[in-house]
Amino acid sequence: MRKLTCIITMLFLFIGMIGFAQLTPEQQKQAEEAQKKAMEMMQNNPQMKKMMEQIKAQEANKKAENEKKHSAAEKENAIKRAKHMEEFYWRNKVASNTNGKFANWKHGSVDIAIYDGNGKQDAQGQFIDKKYIIVGKISTDGQVSVNFPNSIRTPHPIGKSLIPEMHSVYNADVTFSDPDVPYRWPGFTLSIIKDYHLLGTLFIGNSERTTYNLAAPCCINYGDEGYRLYWVYVKEACTANLRKEFKQNKVFDGEVEKIVDQSIMYDLNFKSGWNLIKSEVIGNYTIGGRTVYKNKVHTVVSTMPAAAKYYFKSKE
């Protein structure tokens, strides 16, 4: 083995030395023959073959080890992302059961309200004029009950105040049976107040993610399946309809791009008075580390769905 190594070393030194000078045709031929001979010796010698096999095995082991480390790092990052998202959606938030009762409710008896003022706030984020319309209560033991008034102020017609998908479709895209019907959208959430001091907000739906996403401009394109519910007031029975298709839509998550088909549908049949709107994400696509919606459907439902819960998000 030592002799073989010495010969191969001398051959490569010879090839290297003659490579520094301008070669004559004869020298070029000698260099090529020497190189060919060295390669044949390396390929045919059992010891050299074994050495090459060992080198290949070491490289394969190193590659497998690197892949294992990469896979472990990916799993760890996925766990961290999931934990971060869980903390993000549940921060200062608690959920009731499907009967509308919060376990271990800590805020005593509070009012559920719709804000009806001019929107001016103090340094602590409290509404200065404290104009609220009480529409329900949460008892000291955490039970939610709602009791909307028969009528409410309606400053705008439905054709201008219906709130469709932000940045995707607009009121002008919607077909109204009568766009002049008086309408009131109190917001996607209800206020929780105590002695007219705002404690937080109340979301309604079957998923803490969906109830937040569909009410937040930052997250309305996310694809966590589920639905959000919110109340609106209509002075007269009417309809609002829309179906919009987004074919071959480009969506991104960082540098990851995907081409998808998406749709948004409004099929709203309002009765006179209070109506409960259900906004639902149906189907999704995975892109990068998140999902985006396939279809979003908005309908009026006659009763609270059986799986719906209340989600209270504290202002503190």
C-alpha positions, 0 to 999 in steps of 0.5 A, spaced: 500 500 500 505 504 501 509 503 495 502 504 491 501 510 494 508 513 493 508 511 485 501 515 485 504 521 488 510 521 484 506 520 478 501 526 480 508 530 482 510 529 475 504 531 471 504 537 476 511 539 474 510 538 467 503 542 467 507 549 469 511 549 463 509 549 455 508 542 453 511 539 447 507 534 443 511 529 446 511 531 453 503 532 452 503 525 450 507 523 456 503 527 461 496 523 458 499 516 458 501 518 466 495 520 468 491 514 464 496 509 468 495 513 474 487 512 474 488 505 472 492 503 478 487 507 482 481 503 479 484 496 479 487 496 485 483 492 491 486 497 496 485 503 492 477 500 491 476 499 498 479 506 500 474 509 495 468 505 498 470 508 505 470 515 502 464 514 499 461 511 505 463 516 509 460 521 505 454 518 505 454 517 512 455 525 513 449 526 508 445 522 512 447 525 518 446 532 515 439 530 513 437 528 520 439 534 523 435 538 518 429 534 519 430 535 526 431 542 525 424 543 521 420 539 526 423 544 532 421 550 528 414 547 526 413 546 533 415 553 535 411 556 529 405 552 532 406 554 539 407 561 537 400 561 533 397 558 539 399 563 543 397 569 538 390 567 537 389 565 545 392 571 548 388 574 553 382 570 550 377 565 553 372 561 550 365 559 552 362 552 552 357 551 546 351 553 551 354 560 552 357 559 559 364 561 561 368 556 566 371 560 571 368 567 569 372 572 573 369 579 571 362 578 575 356 581 572 357 585 565 353 588 560 354 586 552 353 592 548 353 595 541 357 602 541 353 608 539 357 614 540 362 618 536 368 614 536 373 619 540 377 615 545 382 617 551 389 615 553 387 608 555 383 607 549 376 608 553 370 611 549 369 618 552 362 619 550 360 612 553 354 611 549 352 604 549 346 600 547 345 594 552 344 588 548 345 582 553 349 580 559 354 575 562 352 573 569 357 572 575 357 565 573 359 566 566 352 565 562 351 569 556 344 571 554 342 576 549 336 580 548 337 585 542 332 591 542 326 591 537 329 597 533 336 601 533 338 607 529 340 606 522 344 612 519 346 609 513 342 605 507 344 597 506 347 599 499 353 603 503 354 600 509 354 592 508 361 590 509 363 585 504 370 582 503 375 588 505 380 589 499 377 583 495 370 585 493 366 592 495 359 594 496 358 596 488 359 589 486 353 586 490 346 586 487 341 589 492 334 588 492 333 595 495 340 598 496 336 604 500 333 599 506 336 602 512 341 598 515 346 597 521 352 593 522 355 594 529 361 591 528 364 584 527 364 583 535 360 586 541 363 590 547 363 587 554 362 593 559 362 594 566 359 600 569 360 603 562 368 601 562 370 597 556 373 590 559 374 587 552 370 584 546 366 578 544 367 574 538 362 569 536 364 562 532 366 555 532 374 557 532 378 562 535 382 562 529 377 563 524 373 568 528 379 572 529 381 572 522 375 574 518 374 580 523 382 582 522 384 586 515 391 582 516 388 575 516 382 575 512 385 571 506 388 565 511 385 558 510 383 556 517 376 552 516 370 554 520 365 560 521 364 567 524 358 570 526 355 577 527 349 581 528 346 586 523 339 590 523 335 591 517 329 595 517 325 592 512 326 585 508 331 585 503 337 581 499 344 582 498 347 577 493 354 576 490 359 571 487 366 573 485 371 568 482 379 569 483 381 564 477 389 563 477 390 567 483 397 568 485 398 567 493 405 568 497 408 566 503 415 569 504 418 566 497 413 561 496 408 562 491 402 558 489 397 559 483 390 557 486 382 558 484 378 562 490 371 564 490 367 569 495 359 568 495 354 572 499 347 569 499 344 574 504 336 574 505 334 579 510 328 579 514 326 585 518 329 586 524 336 583 527 339 578 523 345 573 524 350 573 519 355 566 518 361 567 514 364 561 513 371 558 510 370 552 506 376 548 504 383 551 503 390 550 500 397 549 504 402 554 502 409 555 505 407 555 513 400 557 512 393 556 509 389 560 504 382 559 503 378 556 497 371 558 498 368 563 503 360 563 504 356 569 507 349 567 509 344 569 514 342 563 519 336 563 523 339 560 529 346 560 533 349 553 530 350 548 535 357 548 535 358 556 536 362 558 542 363 565 545 370 568 545 372 573 550 378 577 549 380 582 554 382 589 553 388 588 558 
